[in-house]
Amino acid sequence: MKNIILLLFLVNFTSIIGQEAEIIKGYGKVYSIKNPDLLLKTNTEYKIIFDIFTDKSKKNGVNPLLNTVARYLNMHAQQGVLLENMKIVIILHGAATKYTINDIAFENQFEIKNPNSKLLQELKKSNVELFVCGQSYVANGFKIENKSSNIKLALSALTALVHFQTEGYQIINFN
């Protein structure tokens, strides 16, 4: 009986610790991996660009590539990497551009609520810089005044990619 109580305590304690390390709550589910052979150093600054140009969401759900950014933050926070050591930039273009318009414009155009709006807001609160390609934005017929306040406008995705790579950012592209 004592072993069962101790086991329950440890399971609950472990889940409490994991929850405290969760940066983006409700997104980016992670799993605890015991004794991995490769981890990030917890005292190193990491500069990452997530280049997102596809939309593989199902039934107008959250774009899984945006969810991957939340997973990246949550997973490494769980490991002990501090948020201030994770410098993250997301560059949205192509099919992912539509999620950068504000909620009113999105609902008017697509007749549903933007399924990514809350996640984008949470990412911004976590110091993730969010950019949309100006070329994709205009090419898709979106009005600049309808851009979400969570998103910054780059001249182009090409411009943003070159800029951040010259600043030492590493690119991740899972499209």
N, C-alpha and C positions, 0 to 999 in steps of 0.2 A: 504494500500500500504506500509506504514511504517513497519507494522508487517511482511509482505512478505519479504521486504528487510532485516530486522533484522533476520528473519528465515534463509534466504539464506546466510547471513554473518556468522551466527552461524554454519550452516552445513559446509560451506567452512573452517571456523576456526577449527572446530573439525577434519575435515579430514586432515588439515595441521598438527595439533598436532599429530595425529595418524601416519602420514607419517614420522615425525621426530623421533618417537619412534621405527619405523621399523628398525630392525637390519639387517635382511636378506631380501633385496629388491627382489620382484618378486617371493618369495617362502613363505610358511607358512602363508597363509591368515588367519587373525583373525577377529573376530567380537567384537564389543563393547557390553559388558554386563552391563547394568545399575544396580547398587546396589547389586552385588552378596553377598551372605552370607559368602563366604569363599574366601579370597585372601592371597597371600604370603605377608609376611612382607617385606617392601622395603629396610630395613636396615640390613637384614640377609644374610649371605653367604649360597648359596645352591650348593651342590655338587651332580651332577646327572650323572649316567651312562645310556646311551641308548644302550641296547643290541639288535643288529639287525642281524638276521640270515635268514630272508625270503625275497623274492622279489615278492611283489604283484603288481608290476607295470603293467599297461595295455598298450599294443601296444608299448613296449619298451620305456615307459615314465619314469618319475622320480619315484623312489621308494617312496611310500607314507610314509614309516617309516622315511626316511631321511627328508622328508617334515615336518613331525611331530616335528622334532628337531628344524627346522626353526620356526614353529608355537610356540613352547615352548618359544623360545627366543623373538620372536615378541610380543607374548601375554603378557609376564611378563614385557618386556620393556615398553609396552603401559601402563601397570599398574603402572610403576615407579620403578621397580627393575633395578638397574644399571647392565650393562653388566659385570663389574668386580665382582659382587656378584653372577653371574651365572657361576659356574665352570662345564663345560660340557665335557664329554668324550663319544665318540661313539666307540663301538666295533663291527666290521663287521666280520661275519663268515658265514659259510654255503652258501646258495644261494646268499647272498648279497656280497660275496667275489669278484665276477666278476667286481664290480664297482670300485675296488681298483687298477686295472691295469691302466697304463697310456693311454692317448687318442689314440696314434698310435697303441699300442698293442690291445686295445679294438676294434678299427675299423678293424684291420687286422683279428681278430678272429671272430667278430660278424657281420661284414659288415655294421655296422651303427656307428654313433657317440655315445659316452657314454652320455646318457641322464642325468646322475647324476654328470658329471664332473664339471659343473659350480656351482652347489649347494655345492658340496664338497669343492670347492675352496672358496666360500663365507663363509661356516661354519668355515674353517680354519682361514680365515681373521678375524673372530669374536671370535678368541681364543678358538674354540672348538678343543679338541684333538681327532684325528681320528686314530684308530688302526685297523689293520687287523690281524686276527688269522693266524699265520704262518703255522699251521697245515692244515687249510682249504685252504690256498693259494697254498701250494705245492700239496695237495691232488687233487686240481682242475687243476693241470698241468701248473700253471702260473710260469713264471720265475721271480726270485727276482729282476733282473735288469729291469723288465717291470713294477714294482710297481710305482704307481703315487707318485710324490714328495709331494703331500698333505697328504699322509698316512704314518703312522709309523707302523713298524712290531713288533708284540708281539710274543713271543714263541707260545702262544696259546690264544684262547679266555678265557679259564679257568684261565690261568695265569693272564691275564689282569683283569678279573672280581674279582678274589681274591685280587689282588694288590690294586685296587681302592676301594674295599669295606673295606679293612683294613685301608685305608686313610680316611674313613668316607663318602664315596660316597653312594648315594641311587640308587638302580637299577630300571629302568623303562623298562618293556618288554611288547610290544604290538603285538608281532609276532603272 
